[in-house]
Amino acid sequence: MGMTPEEKQLLIVRLVSLAGFTSLNTGLNFYNSWLLKPDTEVKVNVSLTPAVSAEGAQQLLAGYGTGVGTVSTTVLEGGPGFTFPVFYTMFHMVASVLGCTVIMCFRRPETGWPSLSQLIAYFPSLLAIAICTTANIGCNNASLTLVSLFLNQVIKAIGPLPTMIFAAIFQGKRYSWPIICCTGVIVGGTILAVPMSSKQSTSFTGVIVVVISMLAASLKPVIMSIVMKGTAEHPKLPSTVVLFYDTFLSFWMMLVYWLASAERERSVTYIGERPGTAIGLILGGASMAFGFNLSNYVFCQVTDPVTLSVASNGVKVVNLVISAIIDNLSDPRNWTGVSIVCVAIFTYAYLNFQAAAKAKAQADATKEIEKGLMNEGTPLKGDDLSSGSMQCCVIL
């Protein structure tokens, strides 16, 4: 049986939004990792002979110690030195707000233009989404100045587990044991993929920041799914309207933080010294961020939170492999973990396909039954029946 025009349109929307989501996710991650790196990073490796005094070590580092060891330095290739994650991310929010405005000029939302009254009506949910966005993007970009992109992606790969927990708590969703086991295998493979060493220095603070970003990213699609379903009191908001409010509120949160942080003085100094470079870097990142945010919202609208999380996990596998190669990863344990994650994701996709096919078959069967009942009830039209009798006929 061929697909209906509506099903074909939905399939196209899913494929286009998935393509934008995956390509821009990968591109933006590597772009941000490069952009937020210092100009250069120098590692000093000191090898001391046994029983070296503290004074001898100091002399060695000063350059005139002899016979107590060796000193070697490693200069790692850096980025443009734009190490201002919150200031940089603020412009992602500006680009998204402007982009949504342009789109709404050509296609007016069914719920009307964003307004103060609408913002107040949906404010608790929209504020929660904006907080998740601020924590996710802000902490993710900040972590790239503290840990390698590979470690960043490894930690964020366990996102499906907290997403599943949040969906069960806030939406009352229940998942089959095979799906739960697949998610558990993804987590197990992720643990194996965690590198024990990296060419880039790693801090405990950086790991905590990544974890916060991962939890915020896991909670956000659940809240978005609730808001975008709509209720009798508050109709469903289009994705562009939600994105407008989300990025608008996130911008002000980031602006307040930036004004109160040490980033303010350092970023202003950087722009004063290299204005052309700063503008180019900001415009490049903001353009990709808008495209990613829009495709992310549309993809979330046409699928469920766990599928979105697992799809993003699939993108992370690509990011993991590329960043592992860049990070010169050679430990078989890490590569085994990445392979396990890949297999678990493919298994989940198969199980999800089976569940979708079963649900479609049940829906088609229900439509056929309803169609048959309506045909049987046609001769009753025009009869003087009470509402109670009509209800009885429908049930039969």
N, C-alpha and C positions, 0 to 999 in steps of 0.2 A: 504494500500500500504506500503510495507516494505521500509526500508531505503537503499539508495545506499551505496556502500563501502566508497565513499567520505564523505557522511553524517555520517556514523558510525565512521569514523576516526575523524571527527570534533567533534562529541559528546564525544568521548573518551578523546580528547585533552582538551575539556572544563571541563569535570568531573575531570580529573587528575589535571589540573591547578587550578581548584576551590578548590579541596581537599587540595592541597599544600598551596594555598593562605589562606584558612580559618584556618587550623591547625597551620601553622607557624605564622600567624598573632596573634592568641590567645597566643600561647606559647611564642613568642618573647615579647609581651606586658607585660605579667606577669613576665617573666625573667628580662626584663629591669627595671620594677618597683621595683623588689626585689634587683637587683644588684646596682642600683643607690641610694638606701637608705643609710643614715648614719648607723653606728654601732648600735647606740641606739638613741632614741629621748625621752627626759624627759620634761613633762609638769608640771608646778607648778601651783596649784590651790589655790588661797588665798581667804578666806572668812572673811571679816572684820565686826566688830560690828558697829552700827551707830555712827556717830560723832567721828570717830577715826582720830587722828591727823596724819600728815605725818610722824612725828617722831615715833609714835607708830607703824605704818605700817612697817617702816624700822627696828624697833626692832624685830617685829614679824618675818620678813624675815631673820634677822640675827640669830634668834634662841633663843633670850632671852626675847622676849616680852611676856607678860602674860595679859590675860583678854581683849585682843583687837581683837581676832579672831582665826582662825585655818588655818594651812597650810597643804596641801596634795600634794603629787607628784605622777605622773603616768608615768611609764617607758614603752614606746612602743617598741615592738620588731622591730629591724632594719635589715639591710642587711649587706653585706660585707664592706660597707663604700667606695665603688668605685665611688665616686661622681664627676666623670669627664666625662660628657656626650659627649662633642665634641671629646676628645681624644679617648674615647671608640668607638664612631661611625666611626672614621677614619679607624679602622681596619675592619669594615663592608665593607667599600669601597675597601680596599685591597683584601679581600676575594672574593668579586664579580669580580674584575678585573682578579685575578688569575683563578677563576673558569671559566669565559668566555673564557679565553685563552686556557684552557684545552679542553673545549667543541669544540672550533673552530679547534683544532688540529685534532680531530676525524671527524668533519663535517665542512669542509671549507665553509664559507659563499658564497652565489652566487655573492655578490657584491665585493668579495675579502677580504683579510685581512685588518683590520683597518690600515689606513695610514695617514700621515700628510695632503696629498692632499684631502683625503676624509673628514678628520676632518674640514679642511678649508671650503670645499664645503657645509657642513651641520652645520657649527659652530654656526650661530645664534640660530637655533632651538635646537641644542644639549646643548648650553650654557643655554638656558631658562629651559630645562629639568633638567640640573644639579643644577641650582639655586633653582628650586622647590624641588629637592631631598635634597639639603643641608638645606634649610629652614624647610622642613617637618620633616626629621629624626632628625636633630640637635635640633630644637625647641621642638619636641615631647619628646626626651630623656631629654632635659633640664627641661621641665615642670614636669617630674616625680620626680625631686628633690624639687619641689615647691608645687605641688598639689597632691591629691590622684589619683590613677589610675581610680577610678570611675568617678570623675569630669572630668578628661582628656577625657575619652571615651564619656561622655555625651556631652561635647562641640563639639567633632569631629563628633558626629552623625549627625549634620546638614549639613555635606558635600555635599549630593545630591543637595541642593539648589544652592550653588555657582557653582557647576559643571554644572548644567543646564544653569545657566546664562552665564558662560564662553563658553559653547558649542554653545549657541545661538549667542554670540558675534563673536567668532572666526571661527565657522564652519557654521553659518547660520542655525543651526538646529531649528526645531519647534516641540513642544511636544503637545499632546492632553490634553484637559482639565482634564480628569481623572488622567493622569500621574502627571500633575501639582498639582492637589488637593491632591494626595497621598503624594507628596513631602512636601506640606504644612502641612499635618497631621503629617508627620514624625517630622518636625520642632516643631510643637505644642506639640507633645508628649515628645520631647526632653526637651523642656522648663519645662514641668511639672516634668521631671525626675531629674532636677538640684537639688542637695541637698542643704539645707540651712545651714547645719552643717556637719562636718566630724571629725573623730578622728585624722586625720592628718591636721596640720596647712595649711591654704590656703592663698596665697598672690595674690594681684591684678596683680602683675607682672607675676605670674604663669598663670593666666587666659589669659592675653594678649599673652603670648608665645604660649599657646595652640591654640588660634585663628589664629595666624600667621601660625602655622603648619597645621591647618585645611584648610586654604585658599590655601596654597602651594600644599597640597595633592589633592585639588579639581581641581586646574588648570593643574596639571601635566598630568593626563590621556588625557585631551583635546589636549595638545601639542603633546603628544606621538601619539595620533591617527592621527594627521595631518602629522607628520614626517613619520610614518610607512605606510602611504598610498602610498607615492611616487608621483612623477610628471614625465613629459616627460624629463625634464632636470636632475632630480635627482631621480634615481630608489628607490624603497622601500628598506629600510634597515632591515635586519633580527633582531629579538629581542635580540639575543646575542650581535650583533654589537652595537646596541643602548645602551644596558646595559653596555657594555665595556666603551664606551665614557662617558656615564652618570656618572658612579662611578669613572672613572679616573679623570674627571674634578672636581667632588665633593670632592675627596680626597684632591686635592690641595687647594681648597677653605677652607676646614676644617683645613688643616695643617697651612695655613697662620693665621687663627683665633687662633688656639691653641698656636702657637709661640708667639703671641702678647697678650695672655690672662694670667690670674692668674692660669689657669689650668696647665700650663706647669710645674711650680715648684712643685705644690702639687702632680701631677701625677708621676713625676720622684721620689719624696720622697716615695710615696706609693710603687712603684715598687722596690725601693731599700730596703724597710723594709719587703715586702711580695712578692717576685718575683714569687714564685710558684702559689700563689693565683691569682695574677694579670694575669699571662699567661693563666691559666685555665679559668678565667672569660672571657677574651677577645676571646679565641678560641671558647668557647661555644656560645657566642653571634654572632660572625662572621659567624659561620657555619649556624646558623638558619637564619641570615640576608641574606646570599647568596641564600639559598633555597627560601626564601620569595620573594626576588627581582626577581628571575628568573620566578617563578610561576606568579608573578604579571604582568610581561611584557608579558608572553605568554597569560594570561587571557585577558589582554588589547587588544592583537592582534586579538583574536577571538570573541570579543564582543565590545559593544559601551561604551563610557565613563560613561553614566548615569547608565547603568547596572552594571558596575564595581563599581561605587560609592555606589549603593544600596546594592550590594553583600557585600561590605566591611561594610556597615551599619548593615547588618545581622550579621556579625561577631561581630560587636560592641555590639549588643544586648546580645550575649553570654558573652562577656567581661563585660558588664554592670551588668548582673545578678550575675556573679561570684564575681566581685569586690564589688558589693553592699552587698553581704553576708559577704565578708571579712571586709567591712567597717561598719558592723553592722547597715545597713540601715533599719529603721523600719517605716518611714513615709509613710502612704498609698498613699499620693499624688505622691511621687516618683515612687512607684511601679505601679501606674495607668499610669504614663507617659511611663514607659518601656513597659507596655502592649499595649498601643496605638501605639507605634513605631512598635512593632511586627505585629500587625494587619495591619498597613499601608504597611509594607514591603510585607506581604503575598498578599495583594490586588494588589500591584504593580507587583509582580511576575505573578499573574493571568492575569492582563491586558497586560503585556509584552508577555506572552504566546499566548494570543489571537491575538495580533498584528503580532507576528512571524508566526502564522499559516495562517493568512490572506495574508501576504506577500508571503509565500511559495505557496499558492494556486494561487495567481496572477502570480507568476513566472512560475509555471507549465503550466498554461493556455497559457502564452506567448510562451513558448517553443513548445507547441502543434500547435499553429497557425503558428509559423515560420517553423516547420517541414512540415506542410501541404503546405505552400507556396513553399518551396523548392521542394517538390515532384511534384507540378503542373508545376514548371519551368523546370523540367528535359528535356522534349522534345525539348526545345529551345536551348539546348547545341549544339555547332557547327555552329549555324547560324551566319551569318555575321551581327552582331548588333553593333551599336555604343554604347559607354558607357552611353549616355543619354537614349537610348532605354532600355538598360539593367537595369538602375536605375528605369525606369518606370515600368518594369515588376516586379521588386522586391517590389516596393510599392504596386502594385495591388495584 
